[in-house]
Amino acid sequence: MLADILIRISPRAGIWQDSILRDPALALLLRIGGDEYSKVIVSYLQNGSEHNYRDTILVASRRSNADAKDSLGQFLLSSRTYKHAQWDKFEAARNLMDRGHWAPVIQFVESLGNDFERKIANLVREGVRPPESQLTDIHTRVVANPTDATIGEILNLGLGPSKFAETIVAAGESSGSNSVKAICSLTALDLCGGKSDTTFSFLKNQLGIEMHHFAAFNALASIGTESALEVLATDAGDQM
C-alpha cells in the first residue's frame, strides 16, 4: 500500500523538492523491507525525468532486488542525453558493480570508447571486478585478432585479472605506439596490473611518448616491480 502511494506521488518532476511525503515514506518503506521498496525504484526509473534519476539511483544503493537491478541496467544502457545523463549513468554503474550485476556495466564500458571514468576505475582498483567468465568472450576475440579490438574491449579487459595484460599489450601495439588504442591500453594495464616482461617493455616505451607519459607512469607504479620502480625513479630524476 505504501509503495502504491509513493508511485502515485511520482518521482520529483523539477529542480525543487515537490513533496514532503516522498523521502520519509521511502525511508519507512526501506525499514519495512521486502520487495515493495524496489517496486518504487523500478517505477521511478521507468517513469521519471532528468530531475529524479540521480535521487532514484542513490535510493537504489540502499537496497534493490533483481527487478530494480534490471531497471538500473536498462537506464545505464539507455540513450538518454540530458545535461547530467553521463554522471547519472556512472553512478548507476557504480551501484551495479557494488552488487555484482556486471553484464550491463561491461556493455556500458564497451560503449564508452576512451571516455572512461574514474568512478569505475576506482572501484576496480579497490578489488571490485567481474567474474573472469563474464570477460571470456571478449578476451577470446581480442586474442584471435588484436588489430580489430575496440577501445571498449581493451578497457573491459582491464577489469579482468592480471593474466589479461599481454592480450591488452598486443591490442595496444596493433595500431602503433602513438595511437588512441595504445593510451587506452595504459589505462587497462593500470587496472589489471600485469607484471610480465612484455608488459614492462610496452609501458617503458610508452613512458617516452609525451602524450602518454602520465598514463604510462601510473601503470608502471601500479605493477610496482623493482624494474618498474627503477624506471620511474630515473624518469623522476630526468624531470627535475
C-alpha positions, -999 to +999 in steps of 0.1 A: +000+000+000+028+025+009+046+016-023+014+024-043+011+057-026+047+066-034+041+056-071+011+078-072+031+107-057+055+100-086+092+110-088+104+145-084+094+165-116+115+196-112+147+210-096+129+217-064+115+192-039+078+189-046+065+165-019+071+165+018+060+128+019+082+111-006+115+109+013+102+099+048+078+074+031+108+059+012+128+057+045+099+039+062+095+015+033+132+007+035+129-001+072+098-024+065+119-044+040+106-067+013+102-060-025+079-030-022+109-006-019+124-020-052+089-017-068+091+021-063+126+022-077+116+004-108+086+028-113+107+059-107+134+048-132+108+039-159+086+069-154+110+096-142+128+126-157+163+141-155+153+157-122+148+125-103+171+099-118+200+108-095+178+106-065+164+072-075+199+058-082+211+069-047+179+054-032+186+021-051+221+019-034+204+012-001+185-019-013+175-033-047+161-066-058+166-083-092+139-062-109+155-030-096+189-041-108+175-048-143+159-014-144+192+002-134+209-018-162+183-006-187+188+030-175+226+026-179+223+014-215+196+038-225+201+067-250+191+094-225+211+126-233+200+152-208+226+176-192+239+153-164+230+119-180+265+106-182+271+114-145+239+096-135+249+066-157+283+064-139+265+064-106+242+036-118+273+017-130+289+020-095+256+008-079+255-023-102+292-030-097+288-029-059+260-055-063+279-078-087+254-071-116+281-069-142+266-076-176+252-041-183+283-025-169+305-044-194+282-033-222+284+003-209+322+002-208+322-011-244+301+019-255+323+045-238+352+044-261+380+064-245+356+083-223+364+061-193+356+074-159+374+073-126+343+062-106+345+029-124+383+027-123+385+035-086+361+006-077+382-018-098+414-007-080+396-015-048+391-050-060+355-048-073+359-069-105+336-090-126+339-128-127+365-137-153+338-158-170+320-126-180+350-114-199+360-147-216+343-139-249+359-105-252+393-120-243+389-148-269+380-122-296+410-100-289+434-129-287+422-141-321+425-106-337+441-079-316+441-055-346+403-054-346+400-049-308+378-019-299+388+006-273+358-007-252+371-042-254+406-032-243+392-013-213+369-042-204+400-065-203+414-041-177+385-050-154+398-086-155+428-105-140+464-097-145+469-126-169+449-105-195+478-080-196+497-095-226+465-095-246+460-058-237+495-051-249+490-069-282+459-048-288+476-016-278+505-022-301+484-032-331+476+004-341+510+019-334+527+032-302+512+067-306+475+056-311+444+060-291+443+023-286+478+024-271+469+051-245+436+032-236+458+001-231+477+020-205+445+026-186+436-011-188+471-022-177+469+003-148+438-015-137+447-052-142+484-048-131+502-074-152+538-078-143+553-097-173+584-087-192+562-079-223+540-056-202+570-038-187+587-033-221+555-018-235+550+005-206+586+016-206+584+025-243+551+044-237+567+064-210+588+081-236+557+094-256+549+128-242+511+125-246+511+090-229+536+098-202+512+103-173+492+072-180+523+051-185+538+064-153+506+054-134+506+019-150+542+013-141+535+025-105+506+001-104+526-030-113+552-020-087+580-044-097+616-035-089+623-028-126+593-006-129+602+014-098+638+019-111+624+033-144+601+056-125+630+068-103+651+075-133+622+093-151+615+114-120+652+124-119+651+134-155+621+156-149+639+176-123 
